Amino acid sequence: MPEEKPPVVPKPGEAPAAPAAATSAAKAAPEAKAHPEKPAAVAPSGPVGEPWTGEIVEALHKTFPEIAIQAFTYLTQNYLIIPRESVVPVAMFLKTELHFNLLADLTAADYPKREKRFEVVYQLYSFSRNERLRVKAPVGEQESIESVIPVWSGADWMEREVYDMFGIRFEHHPNMKRILLPDEWEGYPLRKDYGILQQDERWVRENLHIESGQ
Amino acid sequence: MATSTPQATFLDANEIVINMGPQHPSTHGVLRVILKLDGEKVMGTECIIGYLHRGVEKIAENRTYVQFAPYVDRMDYVAAVSNGLGYCEAIEKLLNAEAPPRARYVRTILTELNRISSHLLWLGTHALDLGAITPLFYTFREREEILKIFENYCGARLTTHAFRIGGLQYETYDGFEEQVKAFCDYFPPKVDEYETLLTGNRIWLERTKGVGILKADEAIDMCVTGPVLRASGVKWDLRKAKPYAAYAELDFDIPTGPNGDTFDRYFVRMEEMRQSIRIVRQAVAKIPEGPIMGKVPKIMKPPVGEIYHSIEAPKGELGYYVVSDGSTQPYRVRVRPPCFINLQALDRMCRGHLVADVVAIIGTIDIVLGEVDR
């Protein structure tokens, strides 16, 4: 005697706990509420941080006076937001002068409500300072960003994965191909408008020549 | 017949391209490596991965924080406890909560036991790839003892889901400390046993010394972390650099290797097993009394923000970059996979070596395809 419907897996936002029933409505609703639009046109909406100042920020402002580098800190983690064109010079400066020589992670996130939809995120670490730094660069839908392989050659596969999952092209990458998904895959799964249902329907239609029953 | 020049066939080609297919006993999972060979010398390699890609990061966006926790075990399935520790600590940071001291100590003990079991599996399979069959049986015998402890604690041997966000769910069972102490006494002579089998063995030395050298600056440039980086001479361990759980209060050393070849990586991992026993012994002696679950809300809605938290998993730096939009489901979870990033160095390490060394090098990077592909 089933008291409740078994949760349908593809429907996002459905959680078994009753108080979370509010989120079982379309997922867009809680997201729209939870992205506070900051009044400043330059500052992207999303993670909220306090302004961060310090020797690193001053060194950056001094070396790159014409680049709009914003520095914030949230939960003691510092991050910079830089324009996408300046990624390689800033990265090279951070690596050589400020000794952030380990690129711990290179990834991206999709914020479709923003003007520049994607944000490529670099997690840097400095051995000598034992300090972490995050660098974020907003990238628009059709825009591409320069590859940081000249700075850290380990960025190779990480950039391929970002391309694979989001569709962000990295210029001057030696091998800009999909890495985790098959080469002939269409679509970029980690984008917010990529639905799992849509993927299932396409596969079933192409391979089994029937309509998917989902 | 011999007067005309023989027709050139593909056997005369200078470079042969050979596929080391996804089904291969030595690739530790579904890894496809395309080798360009000149005779038996490797001129270049190309890795094709993604056979085990399950879309874990996309799934994370459709599950609540608590519902996602079992999924992280399945990435590096050999070291599931570490994965869980990294995730739970990342979400605790995002919620600005802290696990109580007792939970931190038990987490440390289980994570170090997991490190030992991961290294034991690595040792058994790596030795097996190089032709030494006996160590496999010995290491799996020890691994059984650790898996018994995990099973007694949380009911599962492999994908344990041992920790919860905020602390632990299960109190340690009666006899936990005794069983762990007994293991600490039982295990160190076994490591010596493996060493007598392998370290002085001429065949082992021939197959591992000088194979797959990765220098320190190359390793840092390729973003390699973990035992591979330490074997290249960089004395860096996240348990000492950015301590988490109970590591700040425990005393241990960080082994490094001088050359960065396969033998050094073997040596570093053997030493790490000994250091892990040292950590477990100290931690078990000092588990504090107290609650096991911190103050976390029942419905977890971290404030809008992001966090990057990483731990020293047995394979390297395992990081979680979690972006929260204030709802019960994460907005973006990125897992920084140590095996994926370490595997990039395969090409550089294999050049100029023989085909048989490719097997040794794949084994020595210690990859688990569940984490490479997620």
Contacts between the chains, C-beta under 8 A, distances in Angstrom:
chain1	res1	chain2	res2	distance
A	12	B	61	7.5
A	12	B	62	4.5
A	12	B	329	7.7
A	13	B	62	7.5
A	13	B	329	7.0
A	15	B	64	5.3
A	15	B	67	7.1
A	15	B	328	6.4
A	17	B	299	6.8
A	19	B	299	5.7
A	20	B	64	7.0
A	20	B	299	6.2
A	20	B	328	5.5
A	23	B	327	6.1
A	23	B	328	5.7
A	23	B	329	7.3
A	27	B	327	8.0
A	27	B	329	7.6
A	30	B	325	7.6
A	30	B	326	7.4
A	30	B	327	4.2
A	31	B	325	5.6
A	31	B	327	6.7
A	31	B	331	7.6
A	33	B	326	7.5
A	34	B	304	5.8
A	34	B	325	4.3
A	34	B	326	3.4
A	34	B	327	5.7
A	35	B	304	7.4
A	35	B	325	6.3
A	36	B	304	6.9
A	46	B	304	7.1
A	46	B	323	7.5
A	46	B	325	7.7
A	47	B	304	6.2
A	47	B	305	4.9
A	47	B	306	4.5
A	47	B	323	6.5
A	48	B	303	7.9
A	48	B	304	5.7
A	48	B	305	6.3
A	49	B	305	7.8
A	74	B	305	5.3
A	74	B	306	6.9
A	75	B	93	6.4
A	75	B	94	7.4
A	75	B	96	7.2
A	75	B	305	6.5
A	75	B	307	6.1
A	77	B	306	7.9
A	77	B	307	6.5
A	77	B	308	6.3
A	101	B	220	5.7
A	102	B	220	5.9
A	102	B	223	6.3
A	102	B	225	7.7
A	103	B	223	5.1
A	104	B	223	7.0
A	104	B	225	7.8
A	104	B	308	7.9
A	104	B	310	6.9
A	104	B	317	6.4
A	104	B	319	6.2
A	104	B	336	6.4
A	105	B	308	7.3
A	105	B	319	5.7
A	105	B	321	6.4
A	105	B	334	7.0
A	105	B	336	4.2
A	107	B	321	6.2
A	107	B	334	4.5
A	107	B	336	7.8
A	109	B	323	5.7
A	109	B	331	7.4
A	109	B	332	4.5
A	109	B	334	7.7
A	110	B	332	7.6
A	121	B	321	6.8
A	121	B	334	7.8
A	123	B	308	5.3
A	123	B	319	6.9
A	123	B	321	6.8
A	123	B	336	7.3
A	127	B	220	7.7
A	127	B	234	7.5
A	127	B	236	6.2
A	130	B	241	5.5
A	130	B	242	7.3
A	132	B	242	8.0
A	132	B	308	7.0
A	134	B	308	6.4
A	152	B	221	6.1
A	152	B	222	7.9
A	152	B	223	6.1
A	153	B	221	5.2
A	153	B	222	5.8
A	154	B	221	6.5
A	154	B	222	4.1
A	154	B	223	3.1
A	154	B	224	7.1
A	154	B	341	6.2
A	154	B	344	5.8
A	154	B	345	7.9
A	155	B	223	7.3
A	156	B	344	6.0
A	157	B	340	6.6
A	157	B	341	7.0
A	157	B	343	7.8
A	157	B	344	5.0
A	158	B	223	7.8
A	158	B	341	7.0
A	161	B	340	7.8
A	165	B	57	7.5
A	178	B	50	7.9
A	179	B	49	6.6
A	179	B	50	6.4
A	180	B	49	6.7
A	180	B	50	3.9
A	180	B	53	4.4
A	180	B	373	6.0
A	180	B	374	7.8
A	181	B	50	6.0
A	181	B	53	6.7
A	182	B	50	7.2
A	189	B	55	6.3
A	189	B	58	5.6
A	190	B	57	6.2
A	190	B	58	5.9
A	190	B	332	8.0
A	194	B	58	7.9
A	196	B	58	7.4
